[in-house]
C-alpha cells in the first residue's frame, strides 16, 4: 500500500492533465450507500428491484412509488463531501486536474468546490416538469410526500438519467474528449458495470490508468496502478 501511494503521489506531482472518472464508491465515506456492494441499495429489500424503480417506464407508471424510493434512498440529509471530493477539488484548483466525470447524482463534487464536473447521470439537486420542462428547485421533489406536480399539471421529475433513457450527448462528447486527451486517468469508486458510462474509459490512450476501488472490477487487468483501498483514505495521502 505504501509503495502504491508513493507511486500515485509521484504521478500526480508530475502531471497537469489528470482526469477523474468516478461512481458511487466516491460517496460511501460521506454516508451514501453505493448500489452493488453487499450493503448497497441493490441488496436491500424493496417491492421491486432498484433498477426497475429507477427506470423511465416505472417512473411513468407509478411515480408515487418512485418518489417513495427517491426520498427514502437517494436523498440523505446533511451529507458532506469527504476527503476524496475535497482533494479532487484542490487538485483542480492547483491546475492539475482537468475534469471530474461522475456517475453520481449527489452534487458532492461541486459542494467540495470542483468547478468542472461532468454529471453523466444528472443530479437530484435539479428538477423540472416532465411535460413543459419548467425548472423547479430540488426541494419540491426531495422533501414532502406524494407526487410533485407542475402548474401545467405535468409530473415534476428529478434531472437524473433513469434506466431506459440516453445520456446527454454534449456531456458524453465532452467526457470523451477529456478522457482521450488525459495524461493520467484515475478511476475510482465504481464497479464499472453500467454502460454506456463505463465504456467511456475505453477512450483513454495513455499509459497511466489508475484504479482505486475496494472490490475488483472488469477493468483491473488494464490498470497500470491498482489500489484496492478506501478512496477517501487514498486521496487524503496523495
Ligand atoms: P456500484 O455500486 O456499482 O459500484 C461502487 C463500487 O465502489 C464498488 O465496486 C465498491 O467496491 C466500491 N466502493 C465502495 N465504497 C468505496 C470506497 N470508500 N472506496 C473505494 N471504493 C469503494 O456504483 P457505480 O459503479 O457508481 O446509475 O454504479 C453505476 C450506476 O449504477 C449508478 O450511477 C447508478 C446505478 O444504477 C443510475 O442510477 C442510472
py3Dmol code that shows the C-alpha trace and the ligand (Angstrom):
import py3Dmol

protein = """\
ATOM      1  CA  UNK A   1       0.000   0.000   0.000  1.00  0.00           C
ATOM      2  CA  UNK A   2       2.754   2.493   0.962  1.00  0.00           C
ATOM      3  CA  UNK A   3       4.550   1.876  -2.347  1.00  0.00           C
ATOM      4  CA  UNK A   4       1.392   2.391  -4.336  1.00  0.00           C
ATOM      5  CA  UNK A   5       0.538   5.617  -2.531  1.00  0.00           C
ATOM      6  CA  UNK A   6       4.074   6.891  -3.171  1.00  0.00           C
ATOM      7  CA  UNK A   7       3.749   5.954  -6.846  1.00  0.00           C
ATOM      8  CA  UNK A   8       0.419   7.743  -7.191  1.00  0.00           C
ATOM      9  CA  UNK A   9       1.751  10.791  -5.369  1.00  0.00           C
ATOM     10  CA  UNK A  10       4.657  10.990  -7.778  1.00  0.00           C
ATOM     11  CA  UNK A  11       2.433  10.553 -10.823  1.00  0.00           C
ATOM     12  CA  UNK A  12       0.169  13.383  -9.615  1.00  0.00           C
ATOM     13  CA  UNK A  13       3.134  15.643  -8.879  1.00  0.00           C
ATOM     14  CA  UNK A  14       4.408  15.184 -12.445  1.00  0.00           C
ATOM     15  CA  UNK A  15       1.146  15.867 -14.272  1.00  0.00           C
ATOM     16  CA  UNK A  16      -1.086  18.808 -15.070  1.00  0.00           C
ATOM     17  CA  UNK A  17      -3.579  16.834 -17.130  1.00  0.00           C
ATOM     18  CA  UNK A  18      -5.352  14.438 -14.789  1.00  0.00           C
ATOM     19  CA  UNK A  19      -8.931  13.332 -15.354  1.00  0.00           C
ATOM     20  CA  UNK A  20     -11.005  11.583 -12.700  1.00  0.00           C
ATOM     21  CA  UNK A  21     -13.829   9.155 -13.505  1.00  0.00           C
ATOM     22  CA  UNK A  22     -15.898   8.026 -10.528  1.00  0.00           C
ATOM     23  CA  UNK A  23     -19.009   6.405  -9.172  1.00  0.00           C
ATOM     24  CA  UNK A  24     -20.993   5.672  -6.037  1.00  0.00           C
ATOM     25  CA  UNK A  25     -17.955   4.418  -4.088  1.00  0.00           C
ATOM     26  CA  UNK A  26     -16.656   8.001  -4.002  1.00  0.00           C
ATOM     27  CA  UNK A  27     -19.577   8.985  -1.775  1.00  0.00           C
ATOM     28  CA  UNK A  28     -19.839   5.982   0.571  1.00  0.00           C
ATOM     29  CA  UNK A  29     -17.429   7.637   3.009  1.00  0.00           C
ATOM     30  CA  UNK A  30     -19.894  10.546   3.104  1.00  0.00           C
ATOM     31  CA  UNK A  31     -22.601   8.131   4.270  1.00  0.00           C
ATOM     32  CA  UNK A  32     -24.355   7.477   0.954  1.00  0.00           C
ATOM     33  CA  UNK A  33     -24.690   3.755   0.190  1.00  0.00           C
ATOM     34  CA  UNK A  34     -23.468   2.559  -3.202  1.00  0.00           C
ATOM     35  CA  UNK A  35     -25.528   0.262  -5.440  1.00  0.00           C
ATOM     36  CA  UNK A  36     -23.762  -3.079  -5.754  1.00  0.00           C
ATOM     37  CA  UNK A  37     -21.785  -3.665  -2.528  1.00  0.00           C
ATOM     38  CA  UNK A  38     -23.292  -6.160  -0.053  1.00  0.00           C
ATOM     39  CA  UNK A  39     -24.825  -3.315   1.947  1.00  0.00           C
ATOM     40  CA  UNK A  40     -25.563  -1.321  -1.233  1.00  0.00           C
ATOM     41  CA  UNK A  41     -29.002  -0.289  -2.466  1.00  0.00           C
ATOM     42  CA  UNK A  42     -29.353  -3.267  -4.785  1.00  0.00           C
ATOM     43  CA  UNK A  43     -29.082  -5.692  -1.895  1.00  0.00           C
ATOM     44  CA  UNK A  44     -31.780  -4.092   0.219  1.00  0.00           C
ATOM     45  CA  UNK A  45     -35.347  -5.316   0.169  1.00  0.00           C
ATOM     46  CA  UNK A  46     -37.832  -3.369  -1.914  1.00  0.00           C
ATOM     47  CA  UNK A  47     -41.047  -4.411  -3.615  1.00  0.00           C
ATOM     48  CA  UNK A  48     -39.236  -4.002  -6.964  1.00  0.00           C
ATOM     49  CA  UNK A  49     -35.522  -4.111  -7.785  1.00  0.00           C
ATOM     50  CA  UNK A  50     -33.988  -0.592  -7.709  1.00  0.00           C
ATOM     51  CA  UNK A  51     -33.038  -0.910 -11.407  1.00  0.00           C
ATOM     52  CA  UNK A  52     -36.764  -1.237 -12.096  1.00  0.00           C
ATOM     53  CA  UNK A  53     -37.808   1.642  -9.840  1.00  0.00           C
ATOM     54  CA  UNK A  54     -35.100   3.849 -11.360  1.00  0.00           C
ATOM     55  CA  UNK A  55     -36.397   3.296 -14.888  1.00  0.00           C
ATOM     56  CA  UNK A  56     -38.335   5.646 -17.120  1.00  0.00           C
ATOM     57  CA  UNK A  57     -41.246   3.265 -17.634  1.00  0.00           C
ATOM     58  CA  UNK A  58     -41.613   2.699 -13.889  1.00  0.00           C
ATOM     59  CA  UNK A  59     -41.473   6.438 -13.183  1.00  0.00           C
ATOM     60  CA  UNK A  60     -44.289   6.996 -15.682  1.00  0.00           C
ATOM     61  CA  UNK A  61     -46.337   4.039 -14.428  1.00  0.00           C
ATOM     62  CA  UNK A  62     -46.012   4.586 -10.686  1.00  0.00           C
ATOM     63  CA  UNK A  63     -44.485   7.968  -9.795  1.00  0.00           C
ATOM     64  CA  UNK A  64     -45.739   7.693  -6.197  1.00  0.00           C
ATOM     65  CA  UNK A  65     -43.705   4.521  -5.563  1.00  0.00           C
ATOM     66  CA  UNK A  66     -40.741   6.056  -7.421  1.00  0.00           C
ATOM     67  CA  UNK A  67     -40.837   9.080  -5.095  1.00  0.00           C
ATOM     68  CA  UNK A  68     -41.122   6.891  -2.010  1.00  0.00           C
ATOM     69  CA  UNK A  69     -37.832   5.227  -3.041  1.00  0.00           C
ATOM     70  CA  UNK A  70     -36.257   8.520  -4.161  1.00  0.00           C
ATOM     71  CA  UNK A  71     -36.936  10.251  -0.821  1.00  0.00           C
ATOM     72  CA  UNK A  72     -36.021   7.302   1.332  1.00  0.00           C
ATOM     73  CA  UNK A  73     -32.925   6.084  -0.521  1.00  0.00           C
ATOM     74  CA  UNK A  74     -31.491   8.767  -2.785  1.00  0.00           C
ATOM     75  CA  UNK A  75     -31.933  11.826  -0.577  1.00  0.00           C
ATOM     76  CA  UNK A  76     -29.830  11.764   2.559  1.00  0.00           C
ATOM     77  CA  UNK A  77     -29.916  14.815   4.804  1.00  0.00           C
ATOM     78  CA  UNK A  78     -26.754  16.505   5.943  1.00  0.00           C
ATOM     79  CA  UNK A  79     -24.256  14.678   3.720  1.00  0.00           C
ATOM     80  CA  UNK A  80     -20.926  16.407   3.257  1.00  0.00           C
ATOM     81  CA  UNK A  81     -18.063  15.936   0.823  1.00  0.00           C
ATOM     82  CA  UNK A  82     -15.355  13.573   2.054  1.00  0.00           C
ATOM     83  CA  UNK A  83     -11.587  13.557   1.636  1.00  0.00           C
ATOM     84  CA  UNK A  84     -11.772  12.242  -1.930  1.00  0.00           C
ATOM     85  CA  UNK A  85     -14.126  15.024  -3.092  1.00  0.00           C
ATOM     86  CA  UNK A  86     -12.061  17.660  -1.285  1.00  0.00           C
ATOM     87  CA  UNK A  87      -8.681  16.549  -2.612  1.00  0.00           C
ATOM     88  CA  UNK A  88     -10.039  16.352  -6.174  1.00  0.00           C
ATOM     89  CA  UNK A  89     -11.327  19.924  -5.860  1.00  0.00           C
ATOM     90  CA  UNK A  90      -7.933  21.008  -4.592  1.00  0.00           C
ATOM     91  CA  UNK A  91      -6.145  19.308  -7.495  1.00  0.00           C
ATOM     92  CA  UNK A  92      -8.371  21.213  -9.913  1.00  0.00           C
ATOM     93  CA  UNK A  93      -7.528  24.474  -8.136  1.00  0.00           C
ATOM     94  CA  UNK A  94      -3.833  23.641  -8.380  1.00  0.00           C
ATOM     95  CA  UNK A  95      -4.264  23.316 -12.155  1.00  0.00           C
ATOM     96  CA  UNK A  96      -3.532  19.578 -12.158  1.00  0.00           C
ATOM     97  CA  UNK A  97      -6.981  18.096 -12.645  1.00  0.00           C
ATOM     98  CA  UNK A  98      -8.921  18.984 -15.802  1.00  0.00           C
ATOM     99  CA  UNK A  99     -12.279  17.364 -15.114  1.00  0.00           C
ATOM    100  CA  UNK A 100     -14.284  15.162 -12.795  1.00  0.00           C
ATOM    101  CA  UNK A 101     -16.548  12.811 -14.723  1.00  0.00           C
ATOM    102  CA  UNK A 102     -19.053  11.252 -12.353  1.00  0.00           C
ATOM    103  CA  UNK A 103     -21.916   8.776 -12.435  1.00  0.00           C
ATOM    104  CA  UNK A 104     -23.115  10.181  -9.105  1.00  0.00           C
ATOM    105  CA  UNK A 105     -26.207  12.311  -8.714  1.00  0.00           C
ATOM    106  CA  UNK A 106     -25.448  13.749  -5.266  1.00  0.00           C
ATOM    107  CA  UNK A 107     -23.715  17.029  -6.130  1.00  0.00           C
ATOM    108  CA  UNK A 108     -20.907  16.392  -3.632  1.00  0.00           C
ATOM    109  CA  UNK A 109     -18.057  17.214  -6.030  1.00  0.00           C
ATOM    110  CA  UNK A 110     -19.498  20.703  -6.541  1.00  0.00           C
ATOM    111  CA  UNK A 111     -20.104  21.011  -2.785  1.00  0.00           C
ATOM    112  CA  UNK A 112     -16.396  20.314  -2.311  1.00  0.00           C
ATOM    113  CA  UNK A 113     -15.521  23.129  -4.720  1.00  0.00           C
ATOM    114  CA  UNK A 114     -14.940  21.305  -8.013  1.00  0.00           C
ATOM    115  CA  UNK A 115     -15.934  23.508 -10.950  1.00  0.00           C
ATOM    116  CA  UNK A 116     -15.639  21.272 -13.987  1.00  0.00           C
ATOM    117  CA  UNK A 117     -17.894  18.353 -13.118  1.00  0.00           C
ATOM    118  CA  UNK A 118     -19.489  16.296 -15.883  1.00  0.00           C
ATOM    119  CA  UNK A 119     -22.537  14.570 -14.416  1.00  0.00           C
ATOM    120  CA  UNK A 120     -23.216  11.595 -16.679  1.00  0.00           C
ATOM    121  CA  UNK A 121     -26.354  10.622 -14.757  1.00  0.00           C
ATOM    122  CA  UNK A 122     -27.596  14.117 -13.834  1.00  0.00           C
ATOM    123  CA  UNK A 123     -28.327  15.426 -10.349  1.00  0.00           C
ATOM    124  CA  UNK A 124     -31.027  15.064  -7.707  1.00  0.00           C
ATOM    125  CA  UNK A 125     -30.344  18.710  -6.882  1.00  0.00           C
ATOM    126  CA  UNK A 126     -32.224  19.805 -10.010  1.00  0.00           C
ATOM    127  CA  UNK A 127     -35.823  19.175 -11.070  1.00  0.00           C
ATOM    128  CA  UNK A 128     -38.077  20.008 -13.984  1.00  0.00           C
ATOM    129  CA  UNK A 129     -41.574  19.365 -15.291  1.00  0.00           C
ATOM    130  CA  UNK A 130     -41.706  16.234 -17.425  1.00  0.00           C
ATOM    131  CA  UNK A 131     -44.391  17.864 -19.592  1.00  0.00           C
ATOM    132  CA  UNK A 132     -43.401  21.542 -20.121  1.00  0.00           C
ATOM    133  CA  UNK A 133     -39.784  21.295 -18.869  1.00  0.00           C
ATOM    134  CA  UNK A 134     -40.173  24.241 -16.478  1.00  0.00           C
ATOM    135  CA  UNK A 135     -37.304  24.052 -13.936  1.00  0.00           C
ATOM    136  CA  UNK A 136     -38.084  23.647 -10.226  1.00  0.00           C
ATOM    137  CA  UNK A 137     -35.991  23.827  -7.057  1.00  0.00           C
ATOM    138  CA  UNK A 138     -34.880  20.426  -5.796  1.00  0.00           C
ATOM    139  CA  UNK A 139     -36.794  20.790  -2.513  1.00  0.00           C
ATOM    140  CA  UNK A 140     -40.015  20.214  -4.396  1.00  0.00           C
ATOM    141  CA  UNK A 141     -39.001  16.631  -5.197  1.00  0.00           C
ATOM    142  CA  UNK A 142     -36.715  15.848  -2.278  1.00  0.00           C
ATOM    143  CA  UNK A 143     -38.961  16.997   0.594  1.00  0.00           C
ATOM    144  CA  UNK A 144     -42.596  16.347   1.409  1.00  0.00           C
ATOM    145  CA  UNK A 145     -44.680  13.461   0.175  1.00  0.00           C
ATOM    146  CA  UNK A 146     -46.645  12.367  -2.855  1.00  0.00           C
ATOM    147  CA  UNK A 147     -46.040  13.218  -6.482  1.00  0.00           C
ATOM    148  CA  UNK A 148     -44.988  16.838  -7.115  1.00  0.00           C
ATOM    149  CA  UNK A 149     -46.886  18.487  -9.946  1.00  0.00           C
ATOM    150  CA  UNK A 150     -46.240  21.496 -12.148  1.00  0.00           C
ATOM    151  CA  UNK A 151     -48.734  24.328 -12.638  1.00  0.00           C
ATOM    152  CA  UNK A 152     -49.321  22.802 -16.117  1.00  0.00           C
ATOM    153  CA  UNK A 153     -50.415  19.544 -14.476  1.00  0.00           C
ATOM    154  CA  UNK A 154     -47.321  17.576 -15.529  1.00  0.00           C
ATOM    155  CA  UNK A 155     -45.335  15.453 -13.088  1.00  0.00           C
ATOM    156  CA  UNK A 156     -42.174  17.145 -11.835  1.00  0.00           C
ATOM    157  CA  UNK A 157     -39.170  14.849 -12.140  1.00  0.00           C
ATOM    158  CA  UNK A 158     -35.573  14.876 -10.973  1.00  0.00           C
ATOM    159  CA  UNK A 159     -32.958  15.889 -13.552  1.00  0.00           C
ATOM    160  CA  UNK A 160     -31.352  12.446 -13.475  1.00  0.00           C
ATOM    161  CA  UNK A 161     -30.853   9.878 -16.203  1.00  0.00           C
ATOM    162  CA  UNK A 162     -33.195   6.968 -15.496  1.00  0.00           C
ATOM    163  CA  UNK A 163     -32.662   3.488 -16.902  1.00  0.00           C
ATOM    164  CA  UNK A 164     -34.071   3.350 -20.470  1.00  0.00           C
ATOM    165  CA  UNK A 165     -33.013   6.971 -21.036  1.00  0.00           C
ATOM    166  CA  UNK A 166     -29.996   8.075 -23.075  1.00  0.00           C
ATOM    167  CA  UNK A 167     -27.094  10.054 -21.652  1.00  0.00           C
ATOM    168  CA  UNK A 168     -26.815  13.712 -22.628  1.00  0.00           C
ATOM    169  CA  UNK A 169     -24.895  13.922 -25.913  1.00  0.00           C
ATOM    170  CA  UNK A 170     -22.926  17.081 -25.085  1.00  0.00           C
ATOM    171  CA  UNK A 171     -21.788  15.679 -21.742  1.00  0.00           C
ATOM    172  CA  UNK A 172     -20.725  12.398 -23.348  1.00  0.00           C
ATOM    173  CA  UNK A 173     -18.807  14.210 -26.093  1.00  0.00           C
ATOM    174  CA  UNK A 174     -17.038  16.386 -23.550  1.00  0.00           C
ATOM    175  CA  UNK A 175     -16.228  13.385 -21.310  1.00  0.00           C
ATOM    176  CA  UNK A 176     -14.738  11.502 -24.267  1.00  0.00           C
ATOM    177  CA  UNK A 177     -12.585  14.475 -25.176  1.00  0.00           C
ATOM    178  CA  UNK A 178     -11.198  14.832 -21.632  1.00  0.00           C
ATOM    179  CA  UNK A 179     -10.547  11.101 -21.326  1.00  0.00           C
ATOM    180  CA  UNK A 180      -8.950  10.814 -24.762  1.00  0.00           C
ATOM    181  CA  UNK A 181      -6.569  13.698 -24.064  1.00  0.00           C
ATOM    182  CA  UNK A 182      -5.785  12.860 -20.446  1.00  0.00           C
ATOM    183  CA  UNK A 183      -2.263  12.170 -19.299  1.00  0.00           C
ATOM    184  CA  UNK A 184      -3.453  10.307 -16.178  1.00  0.00           C
ATOM    185  CA  UNK A 185      -6.909   8.746 -15.882  1.00  0.00           C
ATOM    186  CA  UNK A 186      -7.863   7.974 -12.289  1.00  0.00           C
ATOM    187  CA  UNK A 187     -10.930   5.769 -11.978  1.00  0.00           C
ATOM    188  CA  UNK A 188     -12.409   5.373  -8.521  1.00  0.00           C
ATOM    189  CA  UNK A 189     -15.356   4.007  -6.564  1.00  0.00           C
ATOM    190  CA  UNK A 190     -17.162   2.387  -9.450  1.00  0.00           C
ATOM    191  CA  UNK A 191     -17.893  -1.237 -10.283  1.00  0.00           C
ATOM    192  CA  UNK A 192     -17.645  -0.304 -13.991  1.00  0.00           C
ATOM    193  CA  UNK A 193     -20.731  -2.386 -14.644  1.00  0.00           C
ATOM    194  CA  UNK A 194     -23.116   0.195 -16.028  1.00  0.00           C
ATOM    195  CA  UNK A 195     -22.981   1.131 -19.699  1.00  0.00           C
ATOM    196  CA  UNK A 196     -22.673   3.349 -21.606  1.00  0.00           C
ATOM    197  CA  UNK A 197     -20.924   5.250 -18.765  1.00  0.00           C
ATOM    198  CA  UNK A 198     -18.297   2.556 -18.050  1.00  0.00           C
ATOM    199  CA  UNK A 199     -17.469   2.227 -21.753  1.00  0.00           C
ATOM    200  CA  UNK A 200     -16.198   5.824 -21.865  1.00  0.00           C
ATOM    201  CA  UNK A 201     -12.950   4.827 -20.192  1.00  0.00           C
ATOM    202  CA  UNK A 202     -12.048   2.853 -23.340  1.00  0.00           C
ATOM    203  CA  UNK A 203     -11.245   6.196 -24.967  1.00  0.00           C
ATOM    204  CA  UNK A 204      -8.187   6.618 -22.744  1.00  0.00           C
ATOM    205  CA  UNK A 205      -4.992   6.285 -24.786  1.00  0.00           C
ATOM    206  CA  UNK A 206      -2.347   6.918 -22.115  1.00  0.00           C
ATOM    207  CA  UNK A 207      -0.247   4.584 -20.038  1.00  0.00           C
ATOM    208  CA  UNK A 208      -1.177   5.856 -16.593  1.00  0.00           C
ATOM    209  CA  UNK A 209      -4.510   4.260 -15.811  1.00  0.00           C
ATOM    210  CA  UNK A 210      -5.062   4.274 -12.048  1.00  0.00           C
ATOM    211  CA  UNK A 211      -7.893   2.265 -10.475  1.00  0.00           C
ATOM    212  CA  UNK A 212      -8.879   2.913  -6.852  1.00  0.00           C
ATOM    213  CA  UNK A 213     -11.700   0.624  -5.818  1.00  0.00           C
ATOM    214  CA  UNK A 214     -12.479  -1.553  -2.801  1.00  0.00           C
ATOM    215  CA  UNK A 215     -13.506  -4.542  -4.895  1.00  0.00           C
ATOM    216  CA  UNK A 216     -12.245  -5.921  -8.194  1.00  0.00           C
ATOM    217  CA  UNK A 217     -13.620  -4.567 -11.460  1.00  0.00           C
ATOM    218  CA  UNK A 218     -13.752  -5.952 -15.019  1.00  0.00           C
ATOM    219  CA  UNK A 219     -11.036  -3.417 -15.931  1.00  0.00           C
ATOM    220  CA  UNK A 220      -8.433  -4.386 -13.301  1.00  0.00           C
ATOM    221  CA  UNK A 221      -6.204  -6.076 -15.876  1.00  0.00           C
ATOM    222  CA  UNK A 222      -5.951  -2.838 -17.899  1.00  0.00           C
ATOM    223  CA  UNK A 223      -4.784  -0.693 -14.987  1.00  0.00           C
ATOM    224  CA  UNK A 224      -1.192   0.444 -14.591  1.00  0.00           C
ATOM    225  CA  UNK A 225      -1.740   1.007 -10.885  1.00  0.00           C
ATOM    226  CA  UNK A 226      -4.464  -0.678  -8.819  1.00  0.00           C
ATOM    227  CA  UNK A 227      -5.285   0.294  -5.252  1.00  0.00           C
ATOM    228  CA  UNK A 228      -7.960  -1.770  -3.502  1.00  0.00           C
ATOM    229  CA  UNK A 229      -8.469   0.640  -0.603  1.00  0.00           C
ATOM    230  CA  UNK A 230     -10.948   3.278   0.506  1.00  0.00           C
ATOM    231  CA  UNK A 231     -10.750   6.167  -1.917  1.00  0.00           C
ATOM    232  CA  UNK A 232     -11.096   8.902   0.728  1.00  0.00           C
ATOM    233  CA  UNK A 233      -8.188   7.436   2.591  1.00  0.00           C
ATOM    234  CA  UNK A 234      -6.083   7.210  -0.566  1.00  0.00           C
ATOM    235  CA  UNK A 235      -6.793  10.807  -1.594  1.00  0.00           C
ATOM    236  CA  UNK A 236      -6.016  12.083   1.883  1.00  0.00           C
ATOM    237  CA  UNK A 237      -2.480  10.798   1.381  1.00  0.00           C
ATOM    238  CA  UNK A 238      -1.590  11.980  -2.120  1.00  0.00           C
TER     239      UNK A 238
END
"""
ligand_1 = """\
39
LIG
P -21.628 0.482 -7.791
O -22.382 0.341 -6.511
O -21.935 -0.442 -8.897
O -20.061 0.357 -7.502
C -19.459 1.049 -6.461
C -18.056 0.499 -6.307
O -17.374 1.308 -5.367
C -17.993 -0.939 -5.804
O -17.169 -1.693 -6.678
C -17.387 -0.828 -4.398
O -16.472 -1.880 -4.121
C -16.635 0.472 -4.495
N -16.531 1.233 -3.234
C -17.457 1.410 -2.281
N -17.004 2.228 -1.310
C -15.725 2.558 -1.651
C -14.712 3.363 -1.068
N -14.897 4.006 0.091
N -13.531 3.471 -1.726
C -13.313 2.803 -2.892
N -14.224 2.037 -3.480
C -15.432 1.924 -2.895
O -21.781 2.030 -8.240
P -21.475 2.680 -9.663
O -20.382 1.982 -10.356
O -21.388 4.140 -9.464
O -26.978 4.550 -12.274
O -22.833 2.374 -10.392
C -23.074 2.917 -11.647
C -24.518 3.273 -11.814
O -25.352 2.183 -11.414
C -25.012 4.395 -10.956
O -24.673 5.667 -11.481
C -26.490 4.191 -10.977
C -26.527 2.700 -10.772
O -27.632 2.077 -11.284
C -28.209 5.055 -12.410
O -28.956 5.235 -11.477
C -28.567 5.392 -13.833
"""
view = py3Dmol.view(width=600, height=400)
view.addModel(protein, "pdb")
view.setStyle({"model": 0}, {"cartoon": {"style": "trace"}})
view.addModel(ligand_1, "xyz")
view.setStyle({"model": 1}, {"stick": {}})
view.zoomTo()
view.show()
